[in-house]
C-alpha cells in the first residue's frame, strides 16, 4: 500500500532551505485512520486465526483506539467490548456513540480498577461478565502492534529526519525499527513524560536502534492539554496547507517541528518527514465539548 505524502510549503521553510513532507495516514480510511490500522491489523488476525469471536480492549472516552476497534470488529463480524475509563456520561460523546453504533458493548471501570485492568482480579471479573475474549491491551500495544507499525515506513530513506507523535510509544518504536541507522527519528510526546518515565523505558526496550531522540518541550502540559497557541496553530496550519491536525497528537508534533525550524535546530537542506497519525475524530469530540471549530478533514 502506498500512502499519500504531501510536501508542505511555508515561507519559513524556503528561507531555511528545509523540506518538510507529511505522510497522510489520516487519509487511509474514514474510520480506521492513522496509526491505528497498523496497530490493529495483526491483533485482529491473531484473534480470528485463534477462533475468537469476541475482542475486548480498553480506552478513554475519546479514544481513537476504541473508535477504530469498534469499526473494524463490526466489519470483520466480531463482537467487541470497549472498557472505558471513568464514569458513564450521558449523553454519549461522538466517539462512544459511534462505537455503540458499531455494536461495541461499552463497560465503564472506575479509575482504580482501570489502572488495575491487566490484573487477574479485573480480567476475571470481565471474563465472568462477558465470557471468553481476545484481549487487546490499551492502545492495542503488544508485539502485534509493534510489528504492524513497521509497515508505516516504506522506502522512506531519502529523509534525514522522521518525526512522530508519542502516546504509548509503540508507533514511534516501530518507525524507529523500520528506519535506516543514518536517519534521525524524533518523537514528540503528547503526554507529560521524561527520561525516567515508563514510556521512555518502553521505547528503549522496544527499539533495536539508537538513532532516536525524544523532544519533551511540546506536550502543552500533558495528555489532552492545550493552550491558545496550539489552537491558533491548528487553524493557521489548516489555512496555509489544507491539512487538518488533531489537537491531541499530531498538532503538538507539527507545532514542535515548525518551532524547531524557526529556532534553527535543523541544518539547512534537511529533509524531514512527518507522520500524520490521524486521530481527527478526536477533534469532533473537542468541537462538541468546548464549542471549538477544529478542522476534521
Ligand atoms: C494513538 C495515537 C497516537 C499514539 O500512538 P502510540 O503508538 O500509542 O504512541 C498518535 N497519534 C494519533 C492520532 C493516535 O490516535
py3Dmol code that shows the C-alpha trace and the ligand (Angstrom):
import py3Dmol

protein = """\
ATOM      1  CA  UNK A   1       0.000   0.000   0.000  1.00  0.00           C
ATOM      2  CA  UNK A   2       1.401   3.408  -0.868  1.00  0.00           C
ATOM      3  CA  UNK A   3       0.341   6.158   1.422  1.00  0.00           C
ATOM      4  CA  UNK A   4      -0.033   9.683   0.121  1.00  0.00           C
ATOM      5  CA  UNK A   5       2.789  12.025   1.097  1.00  0.00           C
ATOM      6  CA  UNK A   6       2.367  15.798   0.750  1.00  0.00           C
ATOM      7  CA  UNK A   7       5.097  18.388   0.682  1.00  0.00           C
ATOM      8  CA  UNK A   8       4.373  21.283   2.987  1.00  0.00           C
ATOM      9  CA  UNK A   9       5.134  24.709   1.636  1.00  0.00           C
ATOM     10  CA  UNK A  10       5.571  27.503   4.128  1.00  0.00           C
ATOM     11  CA  UNK A  11       7.712  30.638   3.742  1.00  0.00           C
ATOM     12  CA  UNK A  12       9.826  29.720   6.773  1.00  0.00           C
ATOM     13  CA  UNK A  13      10.910  26.512   5.043  1.00  0.00           C
ATOM     14  CA  UNK A  14      12.012  28.298   1.882  1.00  0.00           C
ATOM     15  CA  UNK A  15      14.142  30.717   3.851  1.00  0.00           C
ATOM     16  CA  UNK A  16      15.918  27.843   5.645  1.00  0.00           C
ATOM     17  CA  UNK A  17      16.014  25.613   2.559  1.00  0.00           C
ATOM     18  CA  UNK A  18      14.370  22.858   4.551  1.00  0.00           C
ATOM     19  CA  UNK A  19      11.888  20.458   3.034  1.00  0.00           C
ATOM     20  CA  UNK A  20       9.073  19.019   5.096  1.00  0.00           C
ATOM     21  CA  UNK A  21       6.835  16.201   3.930  1.00  0.00           C
ATOM     22  CA  UNK A  22       3.858  14.745   5.711  1.00  0.00           C
ATOM     23  CA  UNK A  23       2.716  11.173   5.342  1.00  0.00           C
ATOM     24  CA  UNK A  24      -1.058  11.206   5.420  1.00  0.00           C
ATOM     25  CA  UNK A  25      -2.109   8.157   7.385  1.00  0.00           C
ATOM     26  CA  UNK A  26      -5.164  10.249   8.238  1.00  0.00           C
ATOM     27  CA  UNK A  27      -6.435   9.750   4.681  1.00  0.00           C
ATOM     28  CA  UNK A  28      -6.171   5.977   4.602  1.00  0.00           C
ATOM     29  CA  UNK A  29      -9.655   5.149   5.781  1.00  0.00           C
ATOM     30  CA  UNK A  30     -12.597   7.220   7.030  1.00  0.00           C
ATOM     31  CA  UNK A  31     -12.892   5.301  10.331  1.00  0.00           C
ATOM     32  CA  UNK A  32      -9.776   3.208  10.896  1.00  0.00           C
ATOM     33  CA  UNK A  33      -7.448   6.059  10.157  1.00  0.00           C
ATOM     34  CA  UNK A  34      -3.907   6.746  11.064  1.00  0.00           C
ATOM     35  CA  UNK A  35      -1.600   4.514  13.006  1.00  0.00           C
ATOM     36  CA  UNK A  36      -4.489   2.535  14.482  1.00  0.00           C
ATOM     37  CA  UNK A  37      -4.916   0.440  11.331  1.00  0.00           C
ATOM     38  CA  UNK A  38      -1.290  -0.666  11.583  1.00  0.00           C
ATOM     39  CA  UNK A  39      -1.571  -1.363  15.297  1.00  0.00           C
ATOM     40  CA  UNK A  40      -4.798  -3.330  14.984  1.00  0.00           C
ATOM     41  CA  UNK A  41      -4.348  -5.433  11.862  1.00  0.00           C
ATOM     42  CA  UNK A  42      -2.170  -8.202  13.313  1.00  0.00           C
ATOM     43  CA  UNK A  43      -4.159  -8.201  16.543  1.00  0.00           C
ATOM     44  CA  UNK A  44      -7.357  -8.852  14.634  1.00  0.00           C
ATOM     45  CA  UNK A  45      -5.778 -11.565  12.525  1.00  0.00           C
ATOM     46  CA  UNK A  46      -4.446 -13.266  15.641  1.00  0.00           C
ATOM     47  CA  UNK A  47      -7.926 -13.150  17.186  1.00  0.00           C
ATOM     48  CA  UNK A  48      -9.542 -14.610  14.063  1.00  0.00           C
ATOM     49  CA  UNK A  49      -6.884 -17.284  13.487  1.00  0.00           C
ATOM     50  CA  UNK A  50      -7.283 -18.435  17.076  1.00  0.00           C
ATOM     51  CA  UNK A  51     -11.033 -18.723  16.739  1.00  0.00           C
ATOM     52  CA  UNK A  52     -12.137 -15.868  18.971  1.00  0.00           C
ATOM     53  CA  UNK A  53     -15.442 -14.220  18.107  1.00  0.00           C
ATOM     54  CA  UNK A  54     -15.085 -11.519  20.739  1.00  0.00           C
ATOM     55  CA  UNK A  55     -12.432  -8.881  21.191  1.00  0.00           C
ATOM     56  CA  UNK A  56     -12.084  -6.743  24.322  1.00  0.00           C
ATOM     57  CA  UNK A  57      -9.968  -3.649  24.744  1.00  0.00           C
ATOM     58  CA  UNK A  58      -9.541  -0.536  26.872  1.00  0.00           C
ATOM     59  CA  UNK A  59      -9.533   3.198  26.316  1.00  0.00           C
ATOM     60  CA  UNK A  60     -10.582   6.671  27.378  1.00  0.00           C
ATOM     61  CA  UNK A  61     -13.907   8.192  26.393  1.00  0.00           C
ATOM     62  CA  UNK A  62     -12.371   9.981  23.378  1.00  0.00           C
ATOM     63  CA  UNK A  63     -10.055   7.171  22.347  1.00  0.00           C
ATOM     64  CA  UNK A  64      -9.098   6.755  18.692  1.00  0.00           C
ATOM     65  CA  UNK A  65      -8.241   3.168  19.544  1.00  0.00           C
ATOM     66  CA  UNK A  66     -11.771   2.394  20.806  1.00  0.00           C
ATOM     67  CA  UNK A  67     -13.234   4.109  17.756  1.00  0.00           C
ATOM     68  CA  UNK A  68     -11.156   2.123  15.255  1.00  0.00           C
ATOM     69  CA  UNK A  69     -11.536  -1.170  17.107  1.00  0.00           C
ATOM     70  CA  UNK A  70     -15.325  -0.855  17.163  1.00  0.00           C
ATOM     71  CA  UNK A  71     -15.458  -0.237  13.432  1.00  0.00           C
ATOM     72  CA  UNK A  72     -13.028  -2.983  12.460  1.00  0.00           C
ATOM     73  CA  UNK A  73     -14.761  -5.541  14.673  1.00  0.00           C
ATOM     74  CA  UNK A  74     -18.058  -4.776  13.003  1.00  0.00           C
ATOM     75  CA  UNK A  75     -16.525  -5.103   9.538  1.00  0.00           C
ATOM     76  CA  UNK A  76     -14.987  -8.463  10.433  1.00  0.00           C
ATOM     77  CA  UNK A  77     -18.107  -9.786  12.138  1.00  0.00           C
ATOM     78  CA  UNK A  78     -16.561  -9.939  15.598  1.00  0.00           C
ATOM     79  CA  UNK A  79     -18.228  -8.830  18.786  1.00  0.00           C
ATOM     80  CA  UNK A  80     -16.375  -6.065  20.554  1.00  0.00           C
ATOM     81  CA  UNK A  81     -16.269  -4.842  24.115  1.00  0.00           C
ATOM     82  CA  UNK A  82     -14.840  -1.452  24.983  1.00  0.00           C
ATOM     83  CA  UNK A  83     -13.806  -0.999  28.599  1.00  0.00           C
ATOM     84  CA  UNK A  84     -13.870   2.740  29.204  1.00  0.00           C
ATOM     85  CA  UNK A  85     -12.022   4.696  31.882  1.00  0.00           C
ATOM     86  CA  UNK A  86     -14.271   6.510  34.347  1.00  0.00           C
ATOM     87  CA  UNK A  87     -17.985   7.021  34.782  1.00  0.00           C
ATOM     88  CA  UNK A  88     -20.562   6.850  32.060  1.00  0.00           C
ATOM     89  CA  UNK A  89     -21.550  10.305  30.853  1.00  0.00           C
ATOM     90  CA  UNK A  90     -24.927  10.953  29.251  1.00  0.00           C
ATOM     91  CA  UNK A  91     -25.406  11.981  26.519  1.00  0.00           C
ATOM     92  CA  UNK A  92     -22.624   9.931  24.992  1.00  0.00           C
ATOM     93  CA  UNK A  93     -19.941  11.789  23.128  1.00  0.00           C
ATOM     94  CA  UNK A  94     -19.283  11.301  19.427  1.00  0.00           C
ATOM     95  CA  UNK A  95     -16.638   8.600  19.943  1.00  0.00           C
ATOM     96  CA  UNK A  96     -18.673   6.355  22.221  1.00  0.00           C
ATOM     97  CA  UNK A  97     -21.844   6.912  20.254  1.00  0.00           C
ATOM     98  CA  UNK A  98     -20.042   5.779  17.137  1.00  0.00           C
ATOM     99  CA  UNK A  99     -18.623   2.756  18.958  1.00  0.00           C
ATOM    100  CA  UNK A 100     -22.059   1.757  20.174  1.00  0.00           C
ATOM    101  CA  UNK A 101     -23.489   2.151  16.685  1.00  0.00           C
ATOM    102  CA  UNK A 102     -20.848  -0.349  15.585  1.00  0.00           C
ATOM    103  CA  UNK A 103     -22.374  -2.714  18.174  1.00  0.00           C
ATOM    104  CA  UNK A 104     -19.500  -2.351  20.592  1.00  0.00           C
ATOM    105  CA  UNK A 105     -20.591  -3.136  24.160  1.00  0.00           C
ATOM    106  CA  UNK A 106     -19.334  -0.449  26.495  1.00  0.00           C
ATOM    107  CA  UNK A 107     -18.360  -1.144  30.059  1.00  0.00           C
ATOM    108  CA  UNK A 108     -17.140   1.555  32.437  1.00  0.00           C
ATOM    109  CA  UNK A 109     -14.453   0.994  35.044  1.00  0.00           C
ATOM    110  CA  UNK A 110     -13.628   3.443  37.800  1.00  0.00           C
ATOM    111  CA  UNK A 111     -10.122   4.870  37.687  1.00  0.00           C
ATOM    112  CA  UNK A 112      -8.666   2.453  40.246  1.00  0.00           C
ATOM    113  CA  UNK A 113      -9.984  -0.642  38.510  1.00  0.00           C
ATOM    114  CA  UNK A 114      -8.978   0.822  35.175  1.00  0.00           C
ATOM    115  CA  UNK A 115      -5.423   1.235  36.404  1.00  0.00           C
ATOM    116  CA  UNK A 116      -5.502  -2.425  37.522  1.00  0.00           C
ATOM    117  CA  UNK A 117      -7.070  -3.516  34.238  1.00  0.00           C
ATOM    118  CA  UNK A 118      -4.460  -6.158  33.476  1.00  0.00           C
ATOM    119  CA  UNK A 119      -4.538  -7.795  36.894  1.00  0.00           C
ATOM    120  CA  UNK A 120      -6.098 -11.215  37.326  1.00  0.00           C
ATOM    121  CA  UNK A 121      -8.780  -9.684  39.531  1.00  0.00           C
ATOM    122  CA  UNK A 122     -10.093  -7.314  36.869  1.00  0.00           C
ATOM    123  CA  UNK A 123      -9.615  -9.735  33.946  1.00  0.00           C
ATOM    124  CA  UNK A 124     -11.541 -12.450  35.797  1.00  0.00           C
ATOM    125  CA  UNK A 125     -14.302 -10.001  36.556  1.00  0.00           C
ATOM    126  CA  UNK A 126     -14.520  -9.138  32.840  1.00  0.00           C
ATOM    127  CA  UNK A 127     -14.447 -12.819  31.838  1.00  0.00           C
ATOM    128  CA  UNK A 128     -17.310 -13.581  34.227  1.00  0.00           C
ATOM    129  CA  UNK A 129     -19.270 -10.780  32.706  1.00  0.00           C
ATOM    130  CA  UNK A 130     -18.506 -11.173  29.006  1.00  0.00           C
ATOM    131  CA  UNK A 131     -17.239 -14.743  28.545  1.00  0.00           C
ATOM    132  CA  UNK A 132     -14.017 -15.591  26.753  1.00  0.00           C
ATOM    133  CA  UNK A 133     -12.450 -12.877  24.610  1.00  0.00           C
ATOM    134  CA  UNK A 134      -9.292 -11.905  22.758  1.00  0.00           C
ATOM    135  CA  UNK A 135      -7.710  -9.278  24.962  1.00  0.00           C
ATOM    136  CA  UNK A 136      -6.086  -6.318  23.311  1.00  0.00           C
ATOM    137  CA  UNK A 137      -4.234  -4.036  25.714  1.00  0.00           C
ATOM    138  CA  UNK A 138      -4.787  -0.279  25.938  1.00  0.00           C
ATOM    139  CA  UNK A 139      -3.892   1.290  22.593  1.00  0.00           C
ATOM    140  CA  UNK A 140      -3.533  -2.214  21.124  1.00  0.00           C
ATOM    141  CA  UNK A 141       0.026  -2.219  22.407  1.00  0.00           C
ATOM    142  CA  UNK A 142       1.750  -5.551  22.129  1.00  0.00           C
ATOM    143  CA  UNK A 143       4.109  -7.332  19.758  1.00  0.00           C
ATOM    144  CA  UNK A 144       1.392  -7.356  17.083  1.00  0.00           C
ATOM    145  CA  UNK A 145       1.083  -3.596  17.120  1.00  0.00           C
ATOM    146  CA  UNK A 146       4.844  -3.152  17.076  1.00  0.00           C
ATOM    147  CA  UNK A 147       5.114  -5.395  14.033  1.00  0.00           C
ATOM    148  CA  UNK A 148       2.237  -3.665  12.203  1.00  0.00           C
ATOM    149  CA  UNK A 149       3.681  -0.218  12.864  1.00  0.00           C
ATOM    150  CA  UNK A 150       6.824  -1.016  10.919  1.00  0.00           C
ATOM    151  CA  UNK A 151       4.743  -1.017   7.739  1.00  0.00           C
ATOM    152  CA  UNK A 152       4.168   2.730   8.139  1.00  0.00           C
ATOM    153  CA  UNK A 153       7.663   3.293   6.788  1.00  0.00           C
ATOM    154  CA  UNK A 154       8.175   2.156   3.188  1.00  0.00           C
ATOM    155  CA  UNK A 155      11.300   3.157   1.300  1.00  0.00           C
ATOM    156  CA  UNK A 156      11.466   6.427   3.136  1.00  0.00           C
ATOM    157  CA  UNK A 157      15.258   6.520   3.252  1.00  0.00           C
ATOM    158  CA  UNK A 158      15.556   9.840   1.420  1.00  0.00           C
ATOM    159  CA  UNK A 159      14.543  11.656   4.609  1.00  0.00           C
ATOM    160  CA  UNK A 160      17.116  12.848   7.142  1.00  0.00           C
ATOM    161  CA  UNK A 161      14.523  13.101   9.917  1.00  0.00           C
ATOM    162  CA  UNK A 162      11.313  11.239  10.612  1.00  0.00           C
ATOM    163  CA  UNK A 163       9.015  12.746  13.246  1.00  0.00           C
ATOM    164  CA  UNK A 164       6.111  11.150  15.037  1.00  0.00           C
ATOM    165  CA  UNK A 165       3.844  11.864  17.951  1.00  0.00           C
ATOM    166  CA  UNK A 166       4.027   9.664  21.043  1.00  0.00           C
ATOM    167  CA  UNK A 167       1.217   8.271  23.171  1.00  0.00           C
ATOM    168  CA  UNK A 168       2.339   4.894  24.400  1.00  0.00           C
ATOM    169  CA  UNK A 169       5.451   4.938  22.193  1.00  0.00           C
ATOM    170  CA  UNK A 170       4.508   1.851  20.200  1.00  0.00           C
ATOM    171  CA  UNK A 171       4.207   3.591  16.832  1.00  0.00           C
ATOM    172  CA  UNK A 172       7.382   5.576  17.394  1.00  0.00           C
ATOM    173  CA  UNK A 173       9.276   2.397  18.274  1.00  0.00           C
ATOM    174  CA  UNK A 174       8.001   0.663  15.127  1.00  0.00           C
ATOM    175  CA  UNK A 175       9.055   3.591  12.961  1.00  0.00           C
ATOM    176  CA  UNK A 176      12.482   3.588  14.565  1.00  0.00           C
ATOM    177  CA  UNK A 177      12.875  -0.122  13.954  1.00  0.00           C
ATOM    178  CA  UNK A 178      11.913   0.275  10.309  1.00  0.00           C
ATOM    179  CA  UNK A 179      14.203   3.276   9.772  1.00  0.00           C
ATOM    180  CA  UNK A 180      17.768   3.394   8.455  1.00  0.00           C
ATOM    181  CA  UNK A 181      20.534   3.798  11.010  1.00  0.00           C
ATOM    182  CA  UNK A 182      21.662   7.102   9.427  1.00  0.00           C
ATOM    183  CA  UNK A 183      18.225   8.687   9.810  1.00  0.00           C
ATOM    184  CA  UNK A 184      17.219  10.642  12.898  1.00  0.00           C
ATOM    185  CA  UNK A 185      13.918   9.633  14.417  1.00  0.00           C
ATOM    186  CA  UNK A 186      12.340  12.318  16.586  1.00  0.00           C
ATOM    187  CA  UNK A 187       9.474  11.600  18.948  1.00  0.00           C
ATOM    188  CA  UNK A 188       7.162  14.279  20.318  1.00  0.00           C
ATOM    189  CA  UNK A 189       5.336  13.081  23.437  1.00  0.00           C
ATOM    190  CA  UNK A 190       1.701  14.187  23.613  1.00  0.00           C
ATOM    191  CA  UNK A 191       1.833  13.179  27.261  1.00  0.00           C
ATOM    192  CA  UNK A 192       3.851  14.501  30.175  1.00  0.00           C
ATOM    193  CA  UNK A 193       6.963  12.348  30.479  1.00  0.00           C
ATOM    194  CA  UNK A 194      10.726  12.401  30.870  1.00  0.00           C
ATOM    195  CA  UNK A 195      13.759  10.117  30.647  1.00  0.00           C
ATOM    196  CA  UNK A 196      12.627   8.222  33.744  1.00  0.00           C
ATOM    197  CA  UNK A 197       9.078   7.536  32.644  1.00  0.00           C
ATOM    198  CA  UNK A 198       7.694   4.094  31.895  1.00  0.00           C
ATOM    199  CA  UNK A 199       7.032   5.187  28.329  1.00  0.00           C
ATOM    200  CA  UNK A 200      10.713   6.021  27.929  1.00  0.00           C
ATOM    201  CA  UNK A 201      11.672   2.567  29.236  1.00  0.00           C
ATOM    202  CA  UNK A 202       9.130   1.003  26.901  1.00  0.00           C
ATOM    203  CA  UNK A 203      10.680   2.737  23.887  1.00  0.00           C
ATOM    204  CA  UNK A 204      14.173   1.797  24.986  1.00  0.00           C
ATOM    205  CA  UNK A 205      13.194  -1.851  25.219  1.00  0.00           C
ATOM    206  CA  UNK A 206      11.092  -1.905  22.062  1.00  0.00           C
ATOM    207  CA  UNK A 207      13.646  -0.289  19.747  1.00  0.00           C
ATOM    208  CA  UNK A 208      16.603  -2.031  18.171  1.00  0.00           C
ATOM    209  CA  UNK A 209      18.464   1.141  17.144  1.00  0.00           C
ATOM    210  CA  UNK A 210      19.803   4.202  18.905  1.00  0.00           C
ATOM    211  CA  UNK A 211      19.067   6.766  16.185  1.00  0.00           C
ATOM    212  CA  UNK A 212      16.121   8.218  18.099  1.00  0.00           C
ATOM    213  CA  UNK A 213      15.509  11.122  20.393  1.00  0.00           C
ATOM    214  CA  UNK A 214      12.522  12.466  22.287  1.00  0.00           C
ATOM    215  CA  UNK A 215      11.660  16.158  22.336  1.00  0.00           C
ATOM    216  CA  UNK A 216       9.824  16.868  25.567  1.00  0.00           C
ATOM    217  CA  UNK A 217       9.059  20.597  25.219  1.00  0.00           C
ATOM    218  CA  UNK A 218       5.867  20.342  23.213  1.00  0.00           C
ATOM    219  CA  UNK A 219       3.445  18.401  25.405  1.00  0.00           C
ATOM    220  CA  UNK A 220       1.469  21.567  26.243  1.00  0.00           C
ATOM    221  CA  UNK A 221       1.110  20.419  29.843  1.00  0.00           C
ATOM    222  CA  UNK A 222       0.174  16.793  29.254  1.00  0.00           C
ATOM    223  CA  UNK A 223      -2.293  14.487  27.602  1.00  0.00           C
ATOM    224  CA  UNK A 224      -5.262  16.319  26.024  1.00  0.00           C
ATOM    225  CA  UNK A 225      -3.958  19.614  27.454  1.00  0.00           C
ATOM    226  CA  UNK A 226      -3.684  22.571  25.100  1.00  0.00           C
ATOM    227  CA  UNK A 227      -3.483  26.335  25.027  1.00  0.00           C
ATOM    228  CA  UNK A 228      -4.422  29.174  22.725  1.00  0.00           C
ATOM    229  CA  UNK A 229      -1.158  28.948  20.788  1.00  0.00           C
ATOM    230  CA  UNK A 230      -1.848  25.356  19.858  1.00  0.00           C
ATOM    231  CA  UNK A 231      -5.383  26.125  18.712  1.00  0.00           C
ATOM    232  CA  UNK A 232      -4.246  29.106  16.675  1.00  0.00           C
ATOM    233  CA  UNK A 233      -1.539  26.972  15.166  1.00  0.00           C
ATOM    234  CA  UNK A 234      -4.032  24.302  14.056  1.00  0.00           C
ATOM    235  CA  UNK A 235      -6.196  26.913  12.333  1.00  0.00           C
ATOM    236  CA  UNK A 236      -3.277  28.703  10.704  1.00  0.00           C
ATOM    237  CA  UNK A 237      -1.680  25.480   9.503  1.00  0.00           C
ATOM    238  CA  UNK A 238      -5.002  24.369   8.046  1.00  0.00           C
ATOM    239  CA  UNK A 239      -5.412  27.696   6.249  1.00  0.00           C
ATOM    240  CA  UNK A 240      -1.940  27.512   4.765  1.00  0.00           C
ATOM    241  CA  UNK A 241      -1.774  23.825   3.877  1.00  0.00           C
ATOM    242  CA  UNK A 242      -5.363  22.498   3.957  1.00  0.00           C
ATOM    243  CA  UNK A 243      -4.059  19.744   6.229  1.00  0.00           C
ATOM    244  CA  UNK A 244      -6.124  19.132   9.386  1.00  0.00           C
ATOM    245  CA  UNK A 245      -4.232  18.253  12.581  1.00  0.00           C
ATOM    246  CA  UNK A 246      -5.735  16.602  15.638  1.00  0.00           C
ATOM    247  CA  UNK A 247      -5.345  18.564  18.833  1.00  0.00           C
ATOM    248  CA  UNK A 248      -4.258  15.601  20.994  1.00  0.00           C
ATOM    249  CA  UNK A 249      -1.336  14.231  18.996  1.00  0.00           C
ATOM    250  CA  UNK A 250      -0.308  15.472  15.571  1.00  0.00           C
ATOM    251  CA  UNK A 251      -0.795  19.187  16.221  1.00  0.00           C
ATOM    252  CA  UNK A 252       1.743  19.120  19.059  1.00  0.00           C
ATOM    253  CA  UNK A 253       4.284  17.308  16.917  1.00  0.00           C
ATOM    254  CA  UNK A 254       3.902  19.608  13.907  1.00  0.00           C
ATOM    255  CA  UNK A 255       3.952  22.673  16.169  1.00  0.00           C
ATOM    256  CA  UNK A 256       7.176  21.397  17.675  1.00  0.00           C
ATOM    257  CA  UNK A 257       8.857  20.735  14.331  1.00  0.00           C
ATOM    258  CA  UNK A 258       7.983  24.165  12.920  1.00  0.00           C
ATOM    259  CA  UNK A 259       9.153  25.808  16.128  1.00  0.00           C
ATOM    260  CA  UNK A 260      12.455  23.925  15.904  1.00  0.00           C
ATOM    261  CA  UNK A 261      12.846  25.077  12.298  1.00  0.00           C
ATOM    262  CA  UNK A 262      12.337  28.668  13.449  1.00  0.00           C
ATOM    263  CA  UNK A 263      14.984  28.168  16.125  1.00  0.00           C
ATOM    264  CA  UNK A 264      17.432  26.796  13.548  1.00  0.00           C
ATOM    265  CA  UNK A 265      17.607  23.410  15.200  1.00  0.00           C
ATOM    266  CA  UNK A 266      17.590  21.659  11.824  1.00  0.00           C
ATOM    267  CA  UNK A 267      20.522  22.215   9.499  1.00  0.00           C
ATOM    268  CA  UNK A 268      19.907  23.789   6.100  1.00  0.00           C
ATOM    269  CA  UNK A 269      18.904  21.346   3.349  1.00  0.00           C
ATOM    270  CA  UNK A 270      17.369  18.904   5.821  1.00  0.00           C
ATOM    271  CA  UNK A 271      14.584  16.709   4.527  1.00  0.00           C
ATOM    272  CA  UNK A 272      12.028  15.983   7.235  1.00  0.00           C
ATOM    273  CA  UNK A 273       9.171  13.506   7.107  1.00  0.00           C
ATOM    274  CA  UNK A 274       6.259  13.978   9.489  1.00  0.00           C
ATOM    275  CA  UNK A 275       3.925  11.084  10.161  1.00  0.00           C
ATOM    276  CA  UNK A 276       0.311  12.223  10.315  1.00  0.00           C
ATOM    277  CA  UNK A 277      -1.060   9.540  12.607  1.00  0.00           C
ATOM    278  CA  UNK A 278      -4.717  10.531  12.090  1.00  0.00           C
ATOM    279  CA  UNK A 279      -6.942  10.940  15.128  1.00  0.00           C
ATOM    280  CA  UNK A 280      -9.222  13.549  13.595  1.00  0.00           C
ATOM    281  CA  UNK A 281     -12.346  12.012  15.115  1.00  0.00           C
ATOM    282  CA  UNK A 282     -10.963  13.371  18.397  1.00  0.00           C
ATOM    283  CA  UNK A 283     -11.397  16.911  17.058  1.00  0.00           C
ATOM    284  CA  UNK A 284     -15.116  16.230  16.668  1.00  0.00           C
ATOM    285  CA  UNK A 285     -15.316  15.474  20.389  1.00  0.00           C
ATOM    286  CA  UNK A 286     -13.422  18.669  21.213  1.00  0.00           C
ATOM    287  CA  UNK A 287     -15.704  20.704  18.981  1.00  0.00           C
ATOM    288  CA  UNK A 288     -18.743  19.187  20.690  1.00  0.00           C
ATOM    289  CA  UNK A 289     -17.472  19.652  24.179  1.00  0.00           C
ATOM    290  CA  UNK A 290     -15.795  23.045  24.018  1.00  0.00           C
ATOM    291  CA  UNK A 291     -17.645  24.624  21.070  1.00  0.00           C
ATOM    292  CA  UNK A 292     -14.467  24.773  19.028  1.00  0.00           C
ATOM    293  CA  UNK A 293     -14.233  24.686  15.263  1.00  0.00           C
ATOM    294  CA  UNK A 294     -11.216  22.470  14.782  1.00  0.00           C
ATOM    295  CA  UNK A 295     -10.846  21.072  11.251  1.00  0.00           C
ATOM    296  CA  UNK A 296     -11.805  17.438  10.863  1.00  0.00           C
ATOM    297  CA  UNK A 297     -10.970  16.713   7.237  1.00  0.00           C
TER     298      UNK A 297
END
"""
ligand_1 = """\
15
LIG
C -2.954 6.539 19.262
C -2.389 7.700 18.550
C -1.039 8.076 18.680
C -0.112 7.416 19.647
O 0.335 6.183 19.201
P 1.206 5.285 20.196
O 1.528 4.088 19.377
O 0.321 4.951 21.356
O 2.362 6.077 20.635
C -0.577 9.135 17.932
N -1.378 9.821 17.094
C -2.684 9.518 16.973
C -3.517 10.346 16.086
C -3.231 8.450 17.683
O -4.532 8.171 17.557
"""
view = py3Dmol.view(width=600, height=400)
view.addModel(protein, "pdb")
view.setStyle({"model": 0}, {"cartoon": {"style": "trace"}})
view.addModel(ligand_1, "xyz")
view.setStyle({"model": 1}, {"stick": {}})
view.zoomTo()
view.show()
